[in-house]
């Protein structure tokens, strides 16, 4: 959104757009994390597959909890550049439906039955999807940053216009 467009919006409109973008960011971030996790699980299956095409993915291991922690640790422990907000269930979001369709078409639910070529195709498709969703997320961040800057400037302008001098009381009234 251009600076002129932002300047034409009222404070309530700016706040509403910001809240809308935060909601979009929450959904996109959720789907992105799910895609990353699925790609990591598919990568794990590919790395563990033998020459005869017999992968042993993490969910088949004896110690499932430890195995998942090993595969997904960088996703679970990574810090974000924005403070977390309470998460909603975005499993019905259109991007998540697209991710589910991609996974279904490429056999994600059968990781232990896919050969290396099919696993590599799945990983590539998941990585491409995650990169596209990440680009959407960056665009949302850019607009959020613009809106936040505009809100800060407006608050700053209101605060500076309400500053009183030593000879004046509140709202310019003489002391």
C-alpha positions as CSV (number, residue, x, y, z in Angstrom):
1,X,0.0,0.0,0.0
2,X,1.4,3.4,-0.9
3,X,2.1,6.1,1.6
4,X,-0.6,8.3,0.0
5,X,-3.1,5.4,0.5
6,X,-2.1,4.9,4.1
7,X,-2.4,8.6,4.8
8,X,-5.9,8.6,3.4
9,X,-7.0,5.9,5.9
10,X,-8.5,6.7,9.3
11,X,-6.9,5.4,12.5
12,X,-9.6,2.7,12.9
13,X,-9.1,1.6,9.3
14,X,-5.4,1.3,9.8
15,X,-5.9,-0.7,13.0
16,X,-8.5,-3.0,11.2
17,X,-6.1,-3.6,8.3
18,X,-3.3,-4.3,10.6
19,X,-5.4,-6.9,12.5
20,X,-6.5,-8.4,9.2
21,X,-2.8,-8.8,8.1
22,X,-1.9,-10.3,11.5
23,X,-4.6,-12.9,11.0
24,X,-3.3,-13.6,7.5
25,X,0.2,-13.9,8.8
26,X,-0.9,-16.3,11.5
27,X,-2.5,-18.6,8.8
28,X,0.4,-18.3,6.4
29,X,2.9,-19.0,9.1
30,X,1.0,-22.0,10.3
31,X,0.8,-23.5,6.9
32,X,4.5,-22.7,6.3
33,X,5.5,-24.5,9.5
34,X,3.4,-27.5,8.5
35,X,5.0,-27.6,5.1
36,X,8.5,-27.4,6.6
37,X,7.8,-30.2,9.0
38,X,6.4,-32.4,6.3
39,X,9.4,-31.7,4.1
40,X,11.7,-32.5,7.0
41,X,9.9,-35.8,7.5
42,X,10.1,-36.7,3.8
43,X,13.8,-35.7,3.8
44,X,14.4,-38.0,6.8
45,X,12.7,-40.9,4.9
46,X,14.8,-40.2,1.8
47,X,18.1,-40.1,3.8
48,X,17.2,-43.4,5.5
49,X,16.1,-45.2,2.4
50,X,18.4,-47.9,1.2
51,X,19.4,-48.7,-2.4
52,X,16.5,-51.2,-2.6
53,X,14.0,-48.4,-1.9
54,X,13.1,-49.4,1.7
55,X,13.0,-46.1,3.7
56,X,12.5,-46.3,7.5
57,X,10.9,-42.9,8.3
58,X,10.8,-41.4,11.7
59,X,7.3,-42.6,12.5
60,X,8.3,-46.2,12.1
61,X,11.2,-46.0,14.6
62,X,10.9,-47.6,18.0
63,X,11.2,-44.3,19.8
64,X,8.8,-42.1,17.9
65,X,8.9,-39.1,20.3
66,X,12.7,-38.9,20.2
67,X,12.8,-39.5,16.5
68,X,10.4,-36.7,15.8
69,X,12.3,-34.4,18.1
70,X,15.5,-35.2,16.2
71,X,14.0,-34.5,12.8
72,X,11.9,-31.4,13.7
73,X,14.2,-29.9,16.4
74,X,15.3,-26.9,14.4
75,X,11.6,-26.1,13.6
76,X,10.5,-26.4,17.2
77,X,13.3,-24.4,18.7
78,X,13.9,-21.8,16.1
79,X,13.1,-18.2,17.2
80,X,11.0,-16.0,15.1
81,X,11.5,-12.4,14.3
82,X,8.1,-11.5,15.5
83,X,6.5,-12.2,18.9
84,X,4.2,-15.2,18.9
85,X,0.4,-14.7,19.1
86,X,-2.1,-17.3,20.2
87,X,-2.4,-19.9,17.5
88,X,-5.7,-20.8,16.0
89,X,-6.5,-24.0,14.0
90,X,-5.9,-23.1,10.4
91,X,-6.4,-26.6,9.1
92,X,-9.4,-25.4,7.0
93,X,-7.4,-22.5,5.4
94,X,-7.2,-22.7,1.6
95,X,-3.3,-22.8,1.7
96,X,-3.5,-25.8,4.1
97,X,-6.0,-27.5,1.7
98,X,-3.5,-26.9,-1.1
99,X,-0.7,-28.4,1.0
100,X,-2.8,-31.4,1.9
101,X,-3.7,-32.0,-1.8
102,X,0.0,-31.7,-2.8
103,X,0.9,-34.3,-0.1
104,X,-1.9,-36.6,-1.1
105,X,-1.0,-36.5,-4.8
106,X,2.6,-37.4,-4.0
107,X,2.1,-40.1,-1.4
108,X,3.1,-38.3,1.8
109,X,1.0,-40.7,3.9
110,X,3.0,-43.6,2.5
111,X,6.6,-42.3,3.1
112,X,7.7,-45.8,4.0
113,X,6.5,-47.1,0.6
114,X,8.0,-44.4,-1.7
115,X,11.2,-45.0,-3.5
116,X,14.0,-42.4,-3.5
117,X,12.9,-40.8,-6.7
118,X,9.3,-40.3,-5.5
119,X,10.7,-39.0,-2.1
120,X,12.9,-36.6,-3.9
121,X,9.9,-35.4,-6.0
122,X,7.9,-34.9,-2.8
123,X,10.7,-33.0,-1.1
124,X,11.1,-30.7,-4.1
125,X,7.4,-30.1,-4.3
126,X,7.2,-29.3,-0.5
127,X,10.2,-27.0,-0.7
128,X,8.7,-25.1,-3.7
129,X,5.4,-24.8,-1.8
130,X,7.2,-23.5,1.3
131,X,9.2,-21.0,-0.7
132,X,6.0,-19.7,-2.4
133,X,4.3,-19.4,1.0
134,X,7.4,-17.7,2.5
135,X,7.2,-15.1,-0.3
136,X,3.6,-14.4,0.6
137,X,4.6,-14.1,4.2
138,X,7.3,-11.6,3.4
139,X,4.8,-9.5,1.4
140,X,2.4,-9.5,4.5
141,X,5.3,-8.5,6.7
142,X,6.2,-5.6,4.4
143,X,2.7,-4.3,4.5
144,X,2.5,-4.9,8.3
145,X,5.7,-2.9,8.7
146,X,4.3,0.0,6.6
147,X,1.1,0.1,8.6
148,X,3.0,-0.1,11.9
149,X,5.2,2.8,10.8
150,X,2.2,4.9,9.9
151,X,0.5,4.1,13.2
152,X,3.7,5.1,15.1
153,X,4.0,8.3,13.1
154,X,0.4,9.2,13.9
155,X,0.8,8.5,17.6
156,X,4.0,10.5,17.6
157,X,2.2,13.4,15.8
158,X,-0.7,13.4,18.3
159,X,1.8,13.3,21.2
160,X,3.9,16.1,19.8
161,X,0.9,18.3,19.1
162,X,-0.4,17.9,22.7
163,X,2.9,18.9,24.3
164,X,2.4,22.0,26.4
165,X,4.9,24.8,27.1
166,X,5.8,25.9,30.6
167,X,3.5,28.9,30.3
168,X,0.5,26.9,29.3
169,X,-1.7,24.4,31.1
170,X,-3.4,21.4,29.6
171,X,-4.7,22.0,26.0
172,X,-3.0,25.4,25.8
173,X,-4.9,26.9,28.7
174,X,-2.9,29.5,30.7
175,X,-1.4,28.3,34.0
